[in-house]
Amino acid sequence: MQTIHSAQDPRLSAYQLLKAKEEPSDKFIADHEKTAVRLLNSNLSVESIFCMPKYWEKHKNLIQSKEIEPNKCFVADKSVFEETIGFSVHQGFMAVGLQKWSSLSEVESPILAVNYIVDSENIGSILRTAAAFGIRTVIFDSKSASPYLRRSVRVSMGSLFQIPLVRTQNLNETLISLKASGYNILSLSLPREGENLLSKTKSIYELKKQNHFVLVVGNESDGITKDVLDLSDLLIYIPMKNQIDSLNVSHALAVALSHLVS
């Protein structure tokens, strides 16, 4: 364990002024006690930890069980900790983990596919909801925000460490491949005009529990892209009252999964 006395210590470069940077990397920050603990309990690799003394004492056994190099375990008092990261905190415990991506050959149903969702907090909330309802794989297209962005990890409360994540450069091809393997492609979408789309649009309340399916959720403003809608087996929507025409994507996901997943 290394005691840190200066916020400018070069060993803390991954933790310094976190709000001011979000650089492309194969690493990520877990910046909340519960999230960091879930990371330490996961099968992901942990490069380093940074915490206040009381959190070191609280989680020392878990940290040491992860076999993190002792010179990568940093402890600082509250003032140095907050000056380093650039903001005040209630919980002084963080960790740097290494991103882990699965391959398409490893996917298991039920599967969630994320189509062009760009808000990192929405991504985090989606992951937390997905984990809560038993989603076993999440596929991200190339236009969606990374689930490993700091805000995504934080809002997910570490839920992403429990689910295999897949990144695809071409979601259409991926869905076509899964469809050929026997998966039903269900897109969560408001009813849309067009003969081909309306003929396969159903209320979520019309569906029974599903097996071997992919549920697609789409962009916060524009919904699911038309090419994905066209190849979907069903478009499912949530009937709403009081002239409400949309829900936050993670809330809509929770409603849908409550009806779809056994």
C-alpha positions, 0 to 999 in steps of 0.5 A: 500500500502506498500513502499519497501526500500530493494531488500532483503525484504522477502515480495518480494520473488515472485519477486526476481531475476526472471531470475534465477528461474522458479519454479513449482507453482500454481502462475505466474508472469505478468511482463509487464504493459499491461499484468499486467493490463489485468490480473487485468481486468480478472476473475483470482485471483491476489495475489499481485502487485509490481510497481514503484510509477508512476504506482501505481498512474496510476493504483491505482483505478484498483488495488483497484477494484480488492480487493487485500489486501493492505499489498500485494501491494508493491511500490518501486523506480526504483533502488530497483525495478530493484535490486529486479527482477534482470534486468533493465526494461522500465515498472515497473509494475508486478503482481502475479496471480493464475493459472486457468485451465478449465475442458474438459466439459467446452470446446467450439469451435473453439478449439486449441490443443497444442501437445509437444510444449516446447518453452515458447515464442512459447507458448506465441505467439500461445496464442496471435494468438489464441486469435486474431482469436477467439479460445475459448479453448486451450488444452495443452498436458502433454509434452508442456510447461505451458502457465503460464511460465513467458516468455509465459505470457509476449509474449502472452501480457496477451492473455491467460487470455481471453481463457479457458485453459485445461491441459490433461494427454492424448491428444489422449484420449481427441481428441478421446472423442471430435471426438465422440462428433462431433468435426472434428480433423484437424492437421496442418502438412506438407504432410507426406508419407504413404497411410493413411496420404496422403489420408486425406491431404489437402491444407489449400486453399481447405478448407471452413470455419469450424464449431465445430473443433479442430486444432492441432499444433505440436512440433517445430522440429518434428511436430505433433506426429504420433498417433495424425496424425493417428486419425485426420480427416484431415491433412492440410498444407500451400503451400509455395514458394521459397523452404521454407518448414516451418514457425514458429508455431505461424505464420503457426497458423495465416495463418491456422486460417485466412482460417478456422475461420468465 
